[in-house]
Amino acid sequence: MDDDLHKQMVFEANRKSVGITYLLWFFLGFFGAHRFYAGSTKTGVAQLLLALSIVGWLVLIPWLLVDLVLIPGMVREENMKTINTLTYGDPDGAQPARPRVQTEADRKREAMLEDLRATGYKKQHRDNSHLYR
């Protein structure tokens, strides 16, 4: 099986759906189920704990209304983490550094710097205070 096809199949198996997230929000939102599904476990636990107290509901109701707007972004972010994990092996998407193409000017500059380092060149501060009088 082709590696790209395998990655695509794994992504499709782990992909999060905005529609499913909204359904979870509608039916189980007070328990933070939509946040657990979208990968925001810590805030899902916070919503679950708030749902257990009467005072917590005063915070939870506006939070759930804000979640209506935030759900697509949460799902998109979780899907991007899945893609980055499949592509780079890192959920943050840190790509390995590509070697920089070195031009002739870069090689000359490096050679000049090496010569200067070998001769003990040290950049000295110039006293130009006499120019400002």
C-alpha positions as CSV (number, residue, x, y, z in Angstrom):
1,M,0.0,0.0,0.0
2,D,1.3,3.5,-0.9
3,D,2.5,5.5,2.1
4,D,0.4,8.5,1.1
5,L,-2.8,6.4,0.8
6,H,-2.1,4.8,4.2
7,K,-1.7,8.3,5.8
8,Q,-4.9,9.5,4.1
9,M,-6.8,6.4,5.4
10,V,-5.5,7.0,8.9
11,F,-6.5,10.6,8.8
12,E,-10.0,9.8,7.6
13,A,-10.3,7.3,10.5
14,N,-9.2,10.0,13.0
15,R,-10.8,13.0,11.4
16,K,-13.2,15.1,13.6
17,S,-16.5,16.3,12.2
18,V,-18.0,19.8,12.9
19,G,-21.5,18.3,12.6
20,I,-20.8,15.6,15.2
21,T,-19.3,18.3,17.5
22,Y,-22.4,20.5,17.2
23,L,-24.6,17.4,18.0
24,L,-22.5,16.7,21.1
25,W,-22.8,20.4,22.0
26,F,-26.6,20.4,21.7
27,F,-27.2,17.2,23.6
28,L,-24.3,16.8,26.0
29,G,-22.8,20.3,26.0
30,F,-23.3,20.9,29.7
31,F,-21.0,18.0,30.4
32,G,-18.3,19.3,28.0
33,A,-18.7,16.3,25.6
34,H,-18.1,18.4,22.5
35,R,-14.8,19.6,24.0
36,F,-13.6,16.1,24.8
37,Y,-14.4,15.1,21.2
38,A,-12.6,18.1,19.7
39,G,-9.5,17.3,21.7
40,S,-9.8,20.1,24.4
41,T,-9.7,17.7,27.3
42,K,-8.7,20.2,30.0
43,T,-11.6,22.6,29.2
44,G,-13.9,19.7,28.8
45,V,-13.1,18.7,32.4
46,A,-13.6,22.3,33.5
47,Q,-17.1,22.3,31.9
48,L,-17.9,19.0,33.5
49,L,-17.0,20.3,36.9
50,L,-18.9,23.5,36.4
51,A,-22.0,21.5,35.5
52,L,-21.9,19.8,38.9
53,S,-22.6,23.1,40.8
54,I,-25.4,25.6,40.7
55,V,-23.0,28.5,40.7
56,G,-21.0,26.9,37.9
57,W,-24.0,27.1,35.6
58,L,-23.8,30.9,35.6
59,V,-20.4,30.6,34.0
60,L,-21.2,27.5,31.9
61,I,-24.2,28.9,30.0
62,P,-22.3,31.9,28.5
63,W,-19.3,29.6,27.8
64,L,-21.5,27.2,25.9
65,L,-22.9,30.1,23.8
66,V,-19.4,31.2,23.0
67,D,-18.5,27.6,22.0
68,L,-21.1,27.9,19.2
69,V,-18.7,30.2,17.4
70,L,-15.5,28.4,18.5
71,I,-16.4,24.8,17.5
72,P,-15.3,25.0,13.8
73,G,-11.9,26.4,14.9
74,M,-11.4,23.7,17.6
75,V,-12.2,20.9,15.1
76,R,-10.0,22.5,12.4
77,E,-7.1,22.7,14.9
78,E,-7.5,19.1,16.0
79,N,-7.6,17.9,12.4
80,M,-4.4,19.9,11.7
81,K,-2.7,18.2,14.7
82,T,-3.7,14.9,13.2
83,I,-2.2,15.9,9.8
84,N,1.0,17.2,11.4
85,T,1.4,14.0,13.4
86,L,1.0,11.9,10.3
87,T,3.3,14.1,8.2
88,Y,6.0,15.1,10.6
89,G,5.5,12.8,13.6
90,D,4.9,15.9,15.7
91,P,1.4,17.3,16.6
92,D,2.8,20.8,16.7
93,G,4.0,20.5,13.1
94,A,7.6,21.3,13.7
95,Q,9.2,20.5,10.4
96,P,12.8,19.3,10.2
97,A,15.1,22.1,9.1
98,R,15.9,21.9,5.4
99,P,19.5,22.5,4.5
100,R,19.9,25.9,3.0
101,V,21.2,26.1,-0.5
102,Q,24.5,27.9,-0.4
103,T,25.3,30.2,-3.2
104,E,28.8,31.3,-4.4
105,A,28.4,34.6,-2.5
106,D,27.6,32.7,0.7
107,R,30.7,30.5,0.3
108,K,32.9,33.6,-0.2
109,R,31.4,35.3,2.8
110,E,32.0,32.2,4.9
111,A,35.6,32.0,3.7
112,M,36.2,35.7,4.6
113,L,34.7,35.2,8.1
114,E,36.9,32.1,8.6
115,D,40.0,34.2,7.5
116,L,39.0,37.0,9.9
117,R,38.5,34.5,12.8
118,A,41.9,32.8,12.1
119,T,43.8,36.1,12.2
120,G,42.2,37.1,15.5
121,Y,40.1,40.0,14.1
122,K,38.0,41.6,16.7
123,K,35.5,44.3,15.9
124,Q,36.3,47.4,17.9
125,H,34.0,50.2,18.8
126,R,34.9,53.4,17.1
127,D,34.9,56.6,19.0
128,N,33.1,59.0,16.6
129,S,32.2,61.5,19.3
130,H,34.4,64.1,17.7
131,L,32.0,64.1,14.7
132,Y,29.0,65.3,16.8
133,R,30.5,68.4,18.3
